[in-house]
């Protein structure tokens, strides 16, 4: 087994294992294991950008398997996470796992 095959096998077995690190979420209407990086979210909330009249940008960093999600989302596209609408701020393919930064204006 090659190193790349081992990493691909570890995506669901380890990194996105719902019994260990991830939870099931609805992403664009499809149930899949998602890891929400709450540590990064806390750091980002500390730096939350305050806009006019109490509106701020809420950001989340999520990890999903590329095999579950499909084509990597483009920056600026819309992503529905558990019925809430977000805009994709950034997306990176990390060896079969997408690291997706999503944001939405909240009051």
C-alpha positions as CSV (number, residue, x, y, z in Angstrom):
1,X,0.0,0.0,0.0
2,X,1.4,3.4,-0.9
3,X,1.5,6.4,1.4
4,X,-1.3,8.2,-0.7
5,X,-3.5,5.1,-0.4
6,X,-2.9,5.0,3.4
7,X,-3.9,8.7,3.7
8,X,-7.0,8.1,1.5
9,X,-8.0,5.2,3.7
10,X,-7.6,7.3,6.8
11,X,-9.9,10.0,5.7
12,X,-13.1,8.2,6.9
13,X,-11.4,5.7,9.2
14,X,-9.6,8.3,11.3
15,X,-9.9,12.0,10.4
16,X,-13.7,12.0,9.7
17,X,-14.7,9.1,12.0
18,X,-18.1,10.0,13.5
19,X,-17.3,7.9,16.5
20,X,-14.2,9.9,17.3
21,X,-13.8,13.3,15.7
22,X,-16.7,14.2,13.5
23,X,-20.5,14.5,13.6
24,X,-23.1,14.0,10.9
25,X,-24.3,17.2,9.3
26,X,-26.4,18.2,6.3
27,X,-24.3,19.9,3.7
28,X,-26.1,21.2,0.7
29,X,-28.9,18.8,1.6
30,X,-26.7,15.7,1.9
31,X,-25.8,14.0,5.2
32,X,-22.1,13.5,5.6
33,X,-19.4,13.4,8.4
34,X,-18.2,16.9,9.1
35,X,-15.6,18.2,11.5
36,X,-16.1,21.7,12.7
37,X,-12.9,23.2,14.0
38,X,-14.2,24.9,17.1
39,X,-10.7,26.0,18.3
40,X,-10.2,28.0,15.2
41,X,-13.7,29.2,15.4
42,X,-13.1,30.6,18.9
43,X,-10.0,32.4,17.7
44,X,-11.8,33.9,14.8
45,X,-14.7,35.0,17.0
46,X,-12.1,37.0,19.0
47,X,-11.2,38.8,15.9
48,X,-14.8,39.0,14.6
49,X,-15.3,42.0,12.3
50,X,-18.0,44.3,13.6
51,X,-19.9,45.9,10.8
52,X,-22.6,48.7,10.8
53,X,-25.5,48.5,13.2
54,X,-24.4,45.4,15.2
55,X,-24.0,43.1,12.1
56,X,-20.9,40.9,12.2
57,X,-19.3,38.2,10.1
58,X,-19.7,34.7,11.6
59,X,-17.0,32.3,10.3
60,X,-16.6,28.6,10.6
61,X,-13.9,26.2,9.5
62,X,-15.2,22.8,8.4
63,X,-13.6,19.7,7.1
64,X,-15.4,17.2,4.8
65,X,-14.2,14.3,2.7
66,X,-13.9,15.2,-1.0
67,X,-15.5,11.9,-1.8
68,X,-18.6,12.8,0.2
69,X,-18.8,16.5,-0.9
70,X,-18.0,16.3,-4.6
71,X,-16.2,19.0,-6.6
72,X,-14.4,21.5,-4.3
73,X,-16.5,24.6,-3.8
74,X,-15.4,27.9,-5.4
75,X,-14.8,31.0,-3.4
76,X,-18.0,33.0,-3.2
77,X,-20.3,30.1,-3.8
78,X,-23.2,29.3,-1.4
79,X,-23.0,26.4,1.1
80,X,-26.0,25.2,3.2
81,X,-24.9,23.8,6.5
82,X,-27.7,22.3,8.6
83,X,-30.2,24.7,7.0
84,X,-28.1,27.8,7.5
85,X,-26.8,29.6,4.4
86,X,-23.1,30.6,4.3
87,X,-20.7,31.9,1.6
88,X,-17.5,30.1,0.9
89,X,-14.6,32.3,1.8
90,X,-11.9,29.8,1.1
91,X,-11.5,26.1,0.2
92,X,-8.4,23.9,0.1
93,X,-8.0,20.2,-0.8
94,X,-5.8,18.6,1.8
95,X,-5.2,15.1,0.4
96,X,-8.9,14.1,0.1
97,X,-10.2,16.3,2.8
98,X,-11.6,19.8,2.0
99,X,-10.8,22.5,4.5
100,X,-13.6,25.0,3.9
101,X,-13.9,28.4,5.5
102,X,-17.6,29.6,5.4
103,X,-19.0,32.9,6.6
104,X,-22.3,34.7,7.0
105,X,-23.4,38.0,8.2
106,X,-25.3,37.7,11.5
107,X,-27.0,40.2,13.7
